[in-house]
Amino acid sequence: MGHALPPFRLLPGTHTSPVLLHVPHSARTVPDHIRAGIELDDDALNLELDHITDSHTAELASAAAAAAPVTPWRFVNGLSRLVVDPERFPDEREEMLAVGMGAVYTQTSHRELLRSSDLDPQPLIDRYFHPYAAAMTAAVDERLAATGRAVIIDIHSYPTAPLPYELHGSGPRPPICLGTDTFHTPPDLLAQAEEAFAGFGGTGINSPFAGTYVPLKHYGADPRVSALMIEIRRDVYMSEPGGPAGRGLTEVAAALAGLVDMVSNPDGGRVTRDDAVRSCSLPSTSEECLDSQGPSCTL
């Protein structure tokens, strides 16, 4: 009997690229057997997906990868974060458990019931969370083996107005939020990101969301792994909530391509933003983003 394909994809880049674009929250897919355990009706579920999904971030990463002179690798989640959230701690270390949004959510973004509070999350963690974490760890190890370093750029978006689930929603909400880690975000990576995203009306650090994703194997242990989270305020590039992308998505993709270029070629030439914008052609569907395999695909 054949096995189903894993619900995530590692999309190859150039062998010499250290960069891994991580896209964990772009999908809306909820398998039927997961849907059966969700308390919302269809309309309410669609609205929750509008609020909680980082819409169009897979398209953004795809376009940036195509525009970058050295193609980065991409790790893209094919399932909604309502299945499991691969960026949470799977245990009591996770602060979002306080609002029912640990690795397996039991509350919605508006603090309403999503799943039964007596749900045992372990089967979902075993089936979805651990394989995802293992694959992402392997992807980082492959970049380390190939290039001697790995640079994770964690791609997210966030709503213009805070949602009730946010634990730190009272702080600044700049057009571009850069999430950092004291061990894994070196000053030069942060400076490169600030330069790349300077044209959107301002960048901020760790507000309203802080930190960045690093596999637990490497977290706090391997300085060869650097990481940065890019949080794009949704009014910069799309209609909220859950609406279509606008021209801003091409501009953001060009900025991301510029950051990838800086990271990949720290001592080399730079692709200009205008050149990157001309190179960025967005895919029409999320499926095209997952099907594209590298620089030969016009995205």
C-alpha positions as CSV (number, residue, x, y, z in Angstrom):
1,M,0.0,0.0,0.0
2,G,1.3,3.4,-0.9
3,H,1.9,6.2,1.6
4,A,0.3,9.7,1.3
5,L,2.6,12.5,0.5
6,P,3.7,14.5,3.6
7,P,1.7,17.7,4.1
8,F,4.7,20.0,3.7
9,R,7.2,20.5,0.9
10,L,10.9,21.3,0.7
11,L,11.3,23.1,-2.6
12,P,14.9,23.0,-3.8
13,G,17.1,26.0,-4.4
14,T,20.7,26.4,-5.5
15,H,23.0,23.9,-3.9
16,T,25.3,26.7,-2.7
17,S,22.5,28.7,-1.1
18,P,22.4,28.8,2.7
19,V,19.0,30.4,2.8
20,L,15.8,28.5,3.8
21,L,12.5,30.5,3.4
22,H,10.1,29.0,6.0
23,V,6.4,29.5,5.2
24,P,4.4,27.8,8.0
25,H,1.0,29.6,8.1
26,S,0.0,30.2,4.4
27,A,-2.4,27.3,3.8
28,R,-6.1,27.0,4.5
29,T,-6.4,23.2,4.0
30,V,-8.1,21.4,6.9
31,P,-8.5,17.6,6.1
32,D,-11.9,16.1,6.6
33,H,-11.0,14.1,9.6
34,I,-9.6,17.2,11.3
35,R,-12.6,19.2,10.3
36,A,-14.9,16.8,12.1
37,G,-13.4,17.8,15.4
38,I,-13.8,21.5,14.9
39,E,-16.8,23.1,16.6
40,L,-17.4,25.9,14.1
41,D,-19.9,25.8,11.3
42,D,-18.6,26.3,7.7
43,D,-19.1,30.1,7.6
44,A,-17.4,30.6,11.0
45,L,-14.5,28.3,10.0
46,N,-14.0,30.2,6.8
47,L,-13.9,33.5,8.7
48,E,-11.5,32.1,11.2
49,L,-9.2,31.0,8.4
50,D,-9.4,34.5,7.0
51,H,-8.2,35.9,10.3
52,I,-5.6,33.3,11.2
53,T,-4.0,32.4,7.8
54,D,-0.9,34.3,6.6
55,S,-2.5,34.6,3.2
56,H,-0.3,34.8,0.1
57,T,2.9,34.3,1.9
58,A,3.6,31.1,-0.1
59,E,3.2,33.2,-3.3
60,L,5.5,35.9,-1.8
61,A,8.2,33.3,-1.1
62,S,7.8,31.7,-4.5
63,A,8.2,35.1,-6.3
64,A,11.2,36.1,-4.2
65,A,12.9,32.8,-4.8
66,A,12.5,33.2,-8.6
67,A,13.8,36.8,-8.5
68,A,16.8,36.1,-6.3
69,P,20.1,35.6,-8.2
70,V,20.9,32.6,-5.9
71,T,17.7,30.7,-5.5
72,P,16.9,30.0,-1.8
73,W,15.3,26.8,-0.6
74,R,11.7,26.9,0.6
75,F,10.0,24.9,3.3
76,V,6.2,25.3,2.9
77,N,3.5,23.9,5.1
78,G,0.5,22.6,3.1
79,L,-1.9,22.4,6.0
80,S,-3.6,25.2,7.9
81,R,-2.2,26.0,11.3
82,L,-5.6,25.0,12.7
83,V,-4.4,21.4,12.2
84,V,-1.3,21.9,14.2
85,D,0.9,25.0,14.5
86,P,4.5,23.8,13.8
87,E,6.0,26.9,15.4
88,R,4.6,26.4,18.8
89,F,6.3,24.4,21.6
90,P,4.5,21.0,21.8
91,D,4.4,21.1,25.6
92,E,4.0,23.4,28.7
93,R,6.8,25.7,27.6
94,E,4.4,27.4,25.1
95,E,3.0,30.7,26.4
96,M,0.1,30.6,23.9
97,L,-1.5,27.8,25.9
98,A,-2.9,30.5,28.1
99,V,-5.3,31.5,25.2
100,G,-5.9,27.9,24.0
101,M,-3.4,28.2,21.1
102,G,-0.6,25.8,21.8
103,A,0.5,23.4,19.1
104,V,-3.1,22.2,18.8
105,Y,-5.6,25.1,19.1
106,T,-8.7,24.7,21.2
107,Q,-9.7,28.4,20.9
108,T,-10.1,30.7,17.9
109,S,-8.4,34.0,17.3
110,H,-11.5,35.6,19.0
111,R,-11.2,33.4,22.1
112,E,-14.2,31.2,21.1
113,L,-14.4,27.4,21.2
114,L,-12.6,25.7,18.3
115,R,-12.2,22.2,19.7
116,S,-13.3,20.5,22.9
117,S,-11.2,21.6,25.8
118,D,-10.7,17.9,26.8
119,L,-9.2,17.0,23.5
120,D,-6.0,14.9,23.8
121,P,-3.6,16.8,21.4
122,Q,-1.0,14.1,21.4
123,P,-2.3,12.1,18.4
124,L,-2.2,15.3,16.2
125,I,1.2,16.2,17.5
126,D,2.6,12.8,16.7
127,R,1.0,12.6,13.3
128,Y,1.7,16.2,12.1
129,F,3.9,18.2,14.4
130,H,6.9,15.8,14.9
131,P,7.3,14.8,11.2
132,Y,7.2,18.5,10.2
133,A,9.8,19.4,12.9
134,A,12.0,16.4,11.8
135,A,11.8,17.4,8.1
136,M,12.7,21.1,8.9
137,T,15.6,20.0,11.0
138,A,16.9,17.8,8.2
139,A,16.5,20.7,5.8
140,V,18.7,22.9,8.0
141,D,21.2,20.1,8.4
142,E,21.4,19.9,4.6
143,R,22.2,23.6,4.3
144,L,24.9,23.3,7.0
145,A,26.5,20.3,5.2
146,A,26.4,22.0,1.9
147,T,27.4,25.6,2.8
148,G,28.7,25.6,6.4
149,R,25.8,27.8,7.5
150,A,22.0,28.0,7.4
151,V,19.9,31.2,7.4
152,I,16.2,30.7,8.2
153,I,14.0,33.5,7.0
154,D,10.6,32.9,8.7
155,I,7.8,34.5,6.6
156,H,4.6,35.6,8.3
157,S,1.9,38.3,8.1
158,Y,-0.3,39.9,10.7
159,P,-3.5,41.9,10.8
160,T,-3.6,45.7,10.9
161,A,-5.8,45.7,14.1
162,P,-4.9,43.3,16.9
163,L,-7.0,40.1,17.4
164,P,-8.2,39.1,20.8
165,Y,-5.8,36.1,21.1
166,E,-2.7,38.3,20.9
167,L,-0.8,38.3,24.1
168,H,1.3,41.4,23.2
169,G,-1.1,43.2,20.9
170,S,-0.9,46.6,22.6
171,G,2.6,47.5,21.2
172,P,3.6,49.1,17.9
173,R,2.3,47.5,14.6
174,P,4.8,48.7,12.0
175,P,4.4,47.9,8.3
176,I,7.3,45.4,8.7
177,C,8.0,43.7,12.0
178,L,11.3,41.9,12.3
179,G,11.4,39.1,14.9
180,T,14.8,38.3,16.4
181,D,16.5,35.9,18.7
182,T,19.4,36.9,20.9
183,F,21.5,33.8,19.9
184,H,20.4,33.2,16.3
185,T,19.9,36.7,14.9
186,P,23.3,38.4,14.3
187,P,23.4,42.2,14.0
188,D,24.4,42.1,10.3
189,L,21.3,39.9,9.4
190,L,19.0,42.4,11.2
191,A,20.7,45.3,9.5
192,Q,20.4,43.7,6.1
193,A,16.6,43.1,6.7
194,E,16.2,46.7,7.8
195,E,17.9,47.9,4.6
196,A,15.9,45.5,2.4
197,F,12.5,46.5,3.8
198,A,13.2,50.2,4.3
199,G,10.7,51.3,1.6
200,F,7.4,50.3,3.3
201,G,7.0,53.1,5.9
202,G,9.0,51.7,8.7
203,T,10.3,48.6,10.4
204,G,10.1,47.6,14.0
205,I,11.6,44.8,16.1
206,N,9.7,42.2,18.1
207,S,6.4,44.0,18.1
208,P,3.7,42.9,17.9
209,F,5.3,39.5,17.4
210,A,8.7,38.4,18.7
211,G,11.3,35.7,18.0
212,T,11.9,33.5,15.1
213,Y,11.8,29.8,14.3
214,V,14.8,27.6,14.8
215,P,14.6,23.8,15.1
216,L,15.0,22.6,18.7
217,K,18.1,20.5,17.7
218,H,19.9,23.8,16.8
219,Y,18.2,26.2,19.1
220,G,20.6,27.9,21.4
221,A,23.3,25.4,20.5
222,D,24.6,26.0,16.9
223,P,25.7,29.5,16.0
224,R,26.0,28.5,12.3
225,V,22.2,28.6,12.2
226,S,21.0,32.2,12.0
227,A,17.3,33.2,11.8
228,L,15.0,36.1,11.4
229,M,11.2,36.4,11.2
230,I,9.6,38.8,8.7
231,E,6.1,39.8,9.7
232,I,4.3,41.9,7.1
233,R,1.3,43.9,8.2
234,R,-1.5,42.8,5.9
235,D,-2.7,46.2,4.7
236,V,0.8,46.5,3.0
237,Y,0.0,43.8,0.5
238,M,-3.6,42.5,0.7
239,S,-7.3,43.2,1.5
240,E,-8.2,42.1,5.0
241,P,-9.4,39.7,6.2
242,G,-8.5,36.9,3.8
243,G,-8.9,39.0,0.6
244,P,-6.9,39.2,-2.6
245,A,-3.3,40.3,-2.8
246,G,-2.5,43.7,-4.3
247,R,0.4,45.4,-5.9
248,G,2.2,45.5,-2.6
249,L,2.8,41.8,-2.7
250,T,5.2,42.2,-5.7
251,E,7.0,45.0,-3.8
252,V,7.4,42.9,-0.7
253,A,8.6,39.9,-2.8
254,A,11.2,42.2,-4.4
255,A,12.4,43.3,-1.0
256,L,12.6,39.7,0.2
257,A,14.6,38.8,-2.9
258,G,16.9,41.6,-2.1
259,L,17.4,40.3,1.5
260,V,18.1,36.8,0.1
261,D,20.7,38.3,-2.2
262,M,22.4,40.2,0.6
263,V,22.5,37.1,2.8
264,S,23.6,34.8,-0.1
265,N,26.4,37.1,-1.3
266,P,27.7,39.0,1.7
267,D,30.7,40.3,-0.3
268,G,29.2,40.4,-3.8
269,G,27.1,42.7,-5.9
270,R,23.5,43.5,-5.1
271,V,20.3,43.1,-7.1
272,T,18.5,46.4,-7.1
273,R,14.9,46.7,-5.9
274,D,13.8,47.8,-9.4
275,D,15.4,44.8,-11.0
276,A,13.8,42.5,-8.4
277,V,10.4,44.1,-9.0
278,R,10.7,43.4,-12.7
279,S,11.7,39.8,-12.0
280,C,8.8,39.2,-9.6
281,S,5.8,37.7,-11.3
282,L,3.3,36.2,-8.9
283,P,1.7,32.8,-9.3
284,S,-2.0,32.8,-9.6
285,T,-2.7,30.0,-7.0
286,S,-1.1,28.6,-3.9
287,E,-0.9,25.2,-5.7
288,E,1.4,26.8,-8.3
289,C,3.7,27.9,-5.4
290,L,3.9,24.3,-4.1
291,D,4.4,22.9,-7.6
292,S,7.2,25.2,-8.6
293,Q,10.5,23.5,-8.2
294,G,13.1,26.2,-8.7
295,P,14.5,28.9,-10.9
296,S,13.2,27.5,-14.1
297,C,9.6,28.3,-13.1
298,T,8.3,31.7,-13.9
299,L,6.4,32.6,-10.8
